[in-house]
Amino acid sequence: MDIEKKRYPGYYSVIQYMPDQGRREGVNVGLVLLREDPYFFNTRMNGDNSRAKRFFPGVDVSHLDMAKASFYNALERLNKEYGPLVRASLQMELHRRSANTLVAVELRACALDEDAFPEYEEMFKELVL
């Protein structure tokens, strides 16, 4: 008899580098994962800019690195300030920050194990690397 693991509702958003938002072409550079209960929040940016350079040869890598660091810091600040109540603030922050060259895909629903970190790592590999 297989005992199914309990799954918990969560949300994720892919962060894309999109230098020309009019064209809507982008490269995935980060991932945010949130589960409200039991609480889990993780955000990570890809430190390797080779895909961005391949798709957008004129990319200013130092500007991209600064934008990723700023985006990451803002999300971590939200996590520290709001903890489990972060979802509404996260959605507003993702929308506000999407006016720059980094664009956050709207929060999408997912189901997560109690230990969400291994799933986060797999999602990061699949969606960002």
C-alpha positions as CSV (number, residue, x, y, z in Angstrom):
1,M,0.0,0.0,0.0
2,D,1.5,3.3,-1.1
3,I,1.1,6.2,1.3
4,E,0.9,9.4,-0.6
5,K,2.9,12.3,0.6
6,K,0.9,15.3,1.7
7,R,1.2,18.1,-0.8
8,Y,0.7,21.8,0.0
9,P,-0.4,24.6,-2.2
10,G,2.3,27.0,-3.3
11,Y,3.1,29.6,-5.9
12,Y,6.1,30.4,-8.1
13,S,7.2,33.1,-10.4
14,V,9.9,33.0,-13.0
15,I,12.1,36.1,-13.3
16,Q,13.0,37.0,-16.9
17,Y,15.6,39.3,-18.4
18,M,13.7,41.2,-21.1
19,P,15.6,44.2,-22.5
20,D,12.9,45.1,-25.0
21,Q,9.5,44.6,-23.4
22,G,7.8,45.6,-26.7
23,R,9.1,42.3,-28.3
24,R,8.3,40.2,-25.2
25,E,11.4,38.1,-25.7
26,G,13.2,37.1,-22.6
27,V,15.6,34.7,-20.8
28,N,14.8,33.2,-17.5
29,V,17.3,34.4,-14.8
30,G,15.6,33.7,-11.5
31,L,12.8,31.9,-9.6
32,V,10.7,32.7,-6.6
33,L,8.8,30.0,-4.7
34,L,6.3,30.6,-1.9
35,R,4.3,28.3,0.2
36,E,2.2,29.9,2.9
37,D,1.4,27.0,5.2
38,P,3.7,25.5,6.3
39,Y,5.7,28.6,5.4
40,F,8.5,28.4,2.8
41,F,10.0,31.2,0.7
42,N,13.0,31.0,-1.5
43,T,14.3,33.2,-4.3
44,R,17.4,32.8,-6.4
45,M,19.0,34.4,-9.4
46,N,21.2,32.6,-11.9
47,G,24.8,33.9,-11.4
48,D,25.7,32.8,-15.0
49,N,24.8,35.3,-17.7
50,S,25.8,33.2,-20.6
51,R,22.3,32.5,-21.8
52,A,21.4,36.2,-21.7
53,K,24.6,37.0,-23.6
54,R,23.8,34.4,-26.2
55,F,20.2,35.6,-26.8
56,F,21.0,39.3,-26.4
57,P,24.7,39.9,-27.5
58,G,24.7,43.5,-26.5
59,V,23.7,42.9,-22.9
60,D,25.4,45.0,-20.3
61,V,26.3,42.3,-17.9
62,S,27.2,44.6,-15.0
63,H,23.8,46.3,-15.4
64,L,22.1,42.9,-15.5
65,D,23.9,41.7,-12.3
66,M,22.9,44.9,-10.5
67,A,19.3,44.5,-11.6
68,K,19.3,40.9,-10.4
69,A,20.8,41.8,-7.0
70,S,18.3,44.6,-6.6
71,F,15.4,42.4,-7.4
72,Y,16.6,39.6,-5.1
73,N,17.2,42.1,-2.2
74,A,13.7,43.5,-2.6
75,L,12.1,40.1,-2.5
76,E,14.2,39.0,0.5
77,R,13.2,42.3,2.3
78,L,9.5,41.4,1.7
79,N,10.0,38.0,3.1
80,K,11.6,39.4,6.3
81,E,8.9,42.0,6.7
82,Y,5.8,40.0,6.0
83,G,6.7,36.3,6.4
84,P,3.7,34.1,5.8
85,L,1.6,37.1,4.8
86,V,3.9,37.9,1.9
87,R,1.8,36.7,-1.0
88,A,-0.2,39.9,-1.6
89,S,2.9,42.1,-1.1
90,L,4.9,39.8,-3.3
91,Q,2.4,40.1,-6.2
92,M,2.5,43.9,-6.0
93,E,6.3,43.9,-5.8
94,L,6.6,41.6,-8.8
95,H,4.3,43.8,-10.8
96,R,6.0,47.0,-9.8
97,R,9.5,45.7,-10.5
98,S,8.4,44.4,-13.9
99,A,8.7,47.9,-15.4
100,N,12.5,47.3,-15.6
101,T,14.5,44.9,-17.7
102,L,13.7,42.1,-15.3
103,V,10.1,40.9,-15.6
104,A,8.3,38.6,-13.2
105,V,5.9,36.1,-14.7
106,E,2.6,36.2,-12.7
107,L,2.4,33.9,-9.7
108,R,1.5,30.4,-10.8
109,A,0.0,27.7,-8.6
110,C,1.9,24.6,-7.8
111,A,1.8,21.8,-5.1
112,L,4.8,21.2,-2.9
113,D,6.0,18.6,-0.4
114,E,6.6,19.6,3.2
115,D,10.3,19.8,2.5
116,A,10.0,22.2,-0.5
117,F,13.7,22.9,-1.0
118,P,14.5,19.8,-3.2
119,E,11.5,20.7,-5.4
120,Y,12.7,24.3,-5.6
121,E,16.1,23.1,-6.7
122,E,14.5,20.9,-9.4
123,M,12.3,23.8,-10.6
124,F,15.3,26.1,-10.7
125,K,17.2,23.6,-12.9
126,E,14.2,23.0,-15.2
127,L,13.1,26.6,-15.6
128,V,16.2,28.8,-15.2
129,L,19.4,26.9,-15.9
